[in-house]
Amino acid sequence: MNRVLADKPKKWETRQERPSILEIVLLKRTYVLPWSQFLYAEGDQEEVRIAFPMHEVTIRGAGLQLLMADLAAQRIGQLHEPSRPDQFEDGRVPCIREIRVSKMEER
């Protein structure tokens, strides 16, 4: 169920059923994180942070309040890092400009 605004799809895929994993597809690496280990998400329209016990995912873009709603329902199966030309969306449609995955520091 992808929402489409101005004939451009979101850069994330949602599903009717709750997926068991969140696959984060970066240009040079892919991460697979289990939803069962999801801790929380926080953010606003321009930046969202998703926390798992061992990783933190930071997403920057525009219109990310829609992403927060999909995260709350845990219906996202994949997040895709945009190629360089896609990073310059005009901000009128939901878009992801950057995704960073960092390993949580052991305390």
C-alpha positions in Angstrom: 0.0 0.0 0.0 2.3 2.8 -1.2 0.9 6.3 -0.9 1.6 8.3 -4.1 1.7 12.1 -4.2 2.4 13.9 -7.4 3.0 10.6 -9.2 6.1 9.9 -7.0 6.1 7.0 -4.6 7.5 7.2 -1.1 11.0 5.8 -0.6 9.7 3.2 1.8 7.4 0.2 1.3 4.5 -0.5 3.5 2.5 -3.7 3.8 -1.0 -4.6 5.0 0.3 -7.3 7.3 3.0 -6.6 9.8 6.4 -7.7 8.4 8.8 -9.5 10.8 11.9 -7.5 9.6 12.8 -4.0 8.5 15.2 -4.2 5.6 17.3 -1.0 5.1 18.8 -0.9 1.6 21.7 1.5 1.3 23.7 2.1 -1.8 26.6 0.0 -0.6 25.2 -2.2 2.2 21.9 -3.7 3.4 20.8 -4.2 7.0 18.0 -6.5 8.2 16.7 -5.6 11.6 13.9 -7.6 13.4 10.8 -5.7 14.3 10.7 -7.8 17.5 13.7 -5.7 18.7 12.3 -2.3 17.8 12.5 0.1 20.8 11.2 3.4 19.6 11.1 6.1 16.9 11.2 9.8 17.3 11.3 12.7 14.9 9.6 15.4 12.9 9.0 16.2 9.3 12.7 16.5 8.4 14.4 13.9 10.6 13.4 10.5 12.1 15.5 8.3 14.4 14.6 4.6 14.8 16.2 2.7 17.7 17.0 -0.9 18.0 19.1 -2.4 20.8 22.2 -2.6 18.7 21.6 0.0 15.9 20.2 3.4 15.4 18.8 4.5 12.0 18.7 8.2 11.2 16.6 9.3 8.3 16.6 12.8 6.8 14.1 14.1 4.2 10.8 15.9 3.9 7.3 14.9 4.9 8.5 12.3 7.3 5.5 12.5 9.5 4.0 9.9 7.2 7.0 7.7 7.9 6.4 8.1 11.6 2.8 6.9 11.2 4.0 3.8 9.3 6.7 3.1 11.9 4.1 3.3 14.7 2.1 0.6 12.9 5.3 -1.4 12.2 4.1 -1.8 8.6 7.4 -0.9 6.9 9.2 -3.7 5.2 11.9 -1.8 3.4 13.6 1.6 3.5 15.7 2.7 0.5 18.6 5.1 0.4 18.1 7.4 -2.6 20.6 7.6 -5.4 22.3 11.0 -5.7 19.8 12.6 -8.2 16.9 11.5 -5.9 18.4 13.3 -3.0 17.2 16.7 -4.4 13.5 16.3 -4.2 11.6 19.6 -3.9 10.1 18.9 -0.5 6.5 18.9 -1.6 6.2 15.1 -1.5 7.4 12.7 1.2 11.0 11.8 0.5 14.1 10.4 2.0 17.3 12.2 1.3 19.7 10.3 3.6 19.7 7.2 5.7 22.5 6.5 8.2 22.8 3.3 10.3 25.1 3.4 13.2 25.9 0.7 15.8 24.9 1.6 19.3 27.9 2.0 21.7 28.1 -0.6 24.4 27.7 0.9 27.8 
